[in-house]
């Protein structure tokens, strides 16, 4: 969950899984966070809804541990 100050400056990021408040300094997120911004499309019970949420790294790892099939992972060549 993200909160912004006026001018769209990032103020707070809270993990939707465990409620941990992430480190934000001068509008910059200083921790790894899995951010979801998903628009539900046709053929779902949520047509037209947009879901926003954030997970800290621990909650992300916990979510992945429940997968029957692991996601594909590759190394990033460059960080922007």
Protein Blocks (a to p, Z undefined) as FASTA:
>chain_A
ZZddehiiafbdcdfknopacddeehiacbdcddddddddehiakgoiacdddddfklmm
mmmmmpmbdcdddddfbdZZ
